[in-house]
Amino acid sequence: MSPITTHVLDTAQGRPAAGLEIFLEKKVKDAFVEIGRGLTNEDGRLPGLMQPGELEAATYRITFETGAWFEKEGVQGFYPYVPVTFQITAPEQHYHVPLLLSPFGFSTYRGS
């Protein structure tokens, strides 16, 4: 399993956000470099953002392409994308970074 996983829940509809594109970046010097990309599955999860053993202590950013997903769903959303930046200090651990999403708000947290 990927050492960084995520899932997206559409809190306005009370269901997983399937088919939402997500990409993962790692900060290298002064820039972010893409290291993973994918679409959420039917359960709103993206378990394979990176290969096991590739996680390093660094700053990472997950970007959720919410605008395209809202458009596909026929919903007028306010946020075209949601970037979530976080620091990894213990690369031997698993990191779950979910997104709770509605057209006019979002929340995230470190899950288990």
Secondary structure as UniProt FT lines:
FT   STRAND          4..10
FT   TURN            11..14
FT   STRAND          15..16
FT   TURN            18..19
FT   STRAND          21..28
FT   TURN            29..30
FT   STRAND          31..39
FT   TURN            42..43
FT   STRAND          45..46
FT   TURN            52..53
FT   STRAND          58..64
FT   HELIX           66..73
FT   STRAND          82..88
FT   TURN            91..92
FT   STRAND          95..96
FT   STRAND          99..102
FT   TURN            103..104
FT   STRAND          105..108
//
